[in-house]
């Protein structure tokens, strides 16, 4: 499907947000499944429900992944589907608490709509986080993987957010993706992790996106590993592609919440609720890590 939004649609949403908040964010953060607690660290926070923002996609219920955890964490009640502005470790941010997925029926233009709005708001850096299954046998549940690269599997069959006429006001027709994840920020992340003194090392690897919503078969998991993927999930890649098309700096992390089943003799199987439960403790570490890294993001050049 071609992009259903015009440049003016993105612009009108950005103008509405500018007129309703004095925040002028430099950094946008997309909070993955179970990672919305990062918004609690924001100071001078201002919250907008997705439903009140013009042109913004409406949450379907599946997008409100936090509902899965409401019974065990009351702080998460009602917190999905919100855009939160504020300061994190002194850096002006906007955070998505609840993202949009292909498997919910959203077009890729809707999945990525917020990223172009962030660009028009003046954001220069996008931080992506997600919950993912570990394909790399060296990964354990609770590990954090710094994303070095990705494999856009839906893109292999034509599902790309840049499909359709290109608007040069956002970026070039054929953007490079060989540098999708900022090398300088990855180096700073590795250094910051060492300073945190965590027992587990910070993993680094390639994230592969599947369309979902079903988890992978054993055969599919084996194939993904053969392709060089270290972690698998159902999000992130479309947003990264659009962010790089707009010229944004991108870096991100996967929280490994389960080990992908690679053996037919193993009786365990992936379960979404258990995935979220397994990630709760490690999520706090990732949230602290992202907060520390805010100081490492280069300041915008004067005049921007």
N, C-alpha and C positions, 0 to 999 in steps of 0.2 A: 504494500500500500504506500502511495506517495504521501508526503508530509501534508497533513490536513490543516496545518496552521500557516498563516502568513507572517511576514516579518512584523506587520502591524499588530498581530495578536500577541506576539512575545513582548513587543514594545509597550502595549497597553497594560499588560500584567505588571511589567517592571515599573511603569509609571504609577500604577495603583499602589504598589508596595512602597515606592519612594514617598508617595504622598501620605502614607499611613504609618511610617516609621522614620525616625531620625537616624537609624542605624545605616551605615554605609559599609557593608561587609567586604573584606578582602578575600576571605576564605569561605568556601562552602563545604559542608560535610554531609555525606549521605550515610545515615545510620542503618546498618543492616539488621537482620533478624536478631532480636534480643540485645541490641547495642544502643537502643534509644536512651539509655541512662546517661549518655554523654551530655545530653541537653541539660541535665540537672547541674552540671558544672558551670553553666553559663551565668555570668553576672549581668545585671541590667537587662534581663531577658524580656523579650516581647514575643507573644505567641499569636499565630494566625492559624485557624483551622483551614485545611485544604478547601473545605466546602465554601469558605467565604472569599477565597481569592479568585478573581475573574480568570476564566479560561483554564484554571488548574484542573487536572483530572480529579474525579471524585473517587474516594476509596470504595472498594467493593466489599470489604469485610475480610477477604483473604489478605489484603494489603495490611490490615491491622493485625500483624503477626503477634503483637503484644497481648492480644486476647488470650493466647495460649497460656500465658503466664499469670493471668490475673488472679487465679486461685491461690497462687503461692507468693505473689508480690503485689501488694495493694498499691504501691507507688506507681505501678504501670497502668492503673485503671484510667481509661479515657485518654491515654497519651499517644495513641497512634493517629496518623494522618494530620500532622501538625508541622508548620514551618516555624522555627524558633530562631529569633535574632538575639544576639548578645555578644559578650566578650568572653573568650576562653584564653586564660593565661595572657591577658593583655591584648589579644588579637581579635579584631572585629570579625564575627562569624555569622553565617546563616546555616542552620542545620535542618535537614529533612528527617523527621521522626516518623518513619514509615515510607517505604519507596513503592514504586509501581512495577509490576512484573508482566511479562508476556503471557504467562499461564493464566492470569486473571482475565485475559481477553483484551488487554490494552494494546493498541497499535504501538509500534516503536516510537512514533512521533509523540505519543502521549507519555510513554515511559521516560523519554528524554526531555520533555517540554521544560521541566524546571531548570535544566542545565543551561539552556540558552537564555532563560530569564536571568539566571545568576550572572551570566556573562554581561548582559545589558545593565545589570546593577553595578558592574564594576569589579566583580570577583575575578581574581587572577589565578587562584589555586583551588583545585577540587580534591578533597580527600574522600576516598571511597572505602567503605568497610562492608564486610558480609560474613555470614556464617557459611561454612563450606565443609564438604566431606573430604577427608584425607585420602588421596590416591598413593602418595609416596609412602612406602612401607616404614620409613624412618620417622614419620609424623605420628604424634600421639594426640589423643583428645585433650583439648586445652592449649595446644600449641598455637602460636600466632605466626602466620606466614606473610612476610613482606612480598607483595606482588611484584615480580620482576617483568612479567610478560603475560599475555593472555592468548587463548585460542577461541575465536568467535565461531563456534560450531554452527549456530543458526545462520551466520553469514555465508557459510558454504552453500546454503540452499536459497540464497537471495534475501534473507531477512536482515537487512542492514538499515540503521536509522538515517543514513545519508542517501538512501534510494530516492530517486525522483529529481526534479530540477534543483540545481544548486543555487543558493543565494550567496553571492560573493561577499555580502555584508557580514556573513558569519565566518566564511572560510573558503579555501580553494576547492575545486572540484575533486581532486585526487589527493587527499591529505596522507602524509606518511604516518605509519604507526610503529615503525621500528624503534622509536623513542617515546612510546606512549607513556611509560612510567618514569618519571624524572630521576635520572641517575644521581644527581647531586642530593636530592632528598632521600633517596635510598641509602646513600652512604651516611648521611646524617642520622637516619633511623637506626642503622646498625651501631653507630657510635653511641647514640642515646640509650639504646638497649643495654649495651655493656655497662654504662654508667648507672643504670637502674639496678644492676646486680641480680637479675632474675636467675633462678636456678636453671630453667629450661632455656636453651639458646633460641634466638629469633630465627625462625626458618625463613627461607627465601625460595620462591619458585614460580611456576606458571599456573595460572588459573584458567580453567576451561568452563565455558558457559554452555549449558543445555537449556532447552526451552521449558522443560518441566511440564506439568507438575509432578509426574511420577519420578521416584528415585530410579537409579540406574540398574540395569540387569548386570549380572556377573560378566557376561560377554562384553557389554558396553564398557564396563569399568576397566576391563583388561585392555580394550582397544584404546581408551583414553590414556591409560598409562603408557602404552606403546607409542602414542603420539607425543609423549613428553610432558603430559600434564601432571601436576603435583596435587592439585586440589580442584574440586568440581562444585559448581553451584548453578543457580538459575537467575543470575542478575549481573549487575555491575558493568559488563562489557559495553552495552549500548550507551550508557552514560559516559563512559570513558572515551568512546569513539567521538561522540558529539562534543565533549569537552576539548579534545585535542583538535577537532575541526575548528573550534572557536579560538584555539591558541592558548587554552588554559594549561597551567602546570598541573600534573596529576600524580598522586601517589596513593597507595592504598594497602589494605591488610585483609587477610582472610582469617577468621577465627575457626580453627579446626574443631568442629563439634561432634564428629563421628568418624570412624574409620570405614571407608567404603569396602563393602564385601567383595572379595576377589576370589573366593573359593566356594565351590558348590557344596562342600562338606560342612560349611559353617551355617548354623541354623539361625543366627541372629539376622535381623533385617532392620533397615533404617526406619525410624519413627520420628515424625516431626516434633512431637512434644518432648521426647527424650533428647533430641538434638538441641532444643532450646534450653532444656534443663542442664545439659552437660556444659553448655557455654556460659552459664550465669556467673560462675566464679571467675573464669578466665576473662569474661567481658570487662570486669572491673580493672583488670590489669591493662587491657587494651585501651580502655577509656583514659586511664592515667597516662599511658604511653602517648596517645594522640595529643593529650593536653600538653605534655612536655615538649612534643615536637613543634607545637605552634611557634615557639620562640625561634626555631630554626628556619622557618619560612622567610625567604627574602622579603624585605620591606618593599612596597611599591615605589617605583621611581617618582621623583618629584614631578608634579604636574599631572599625575594620573589620578 
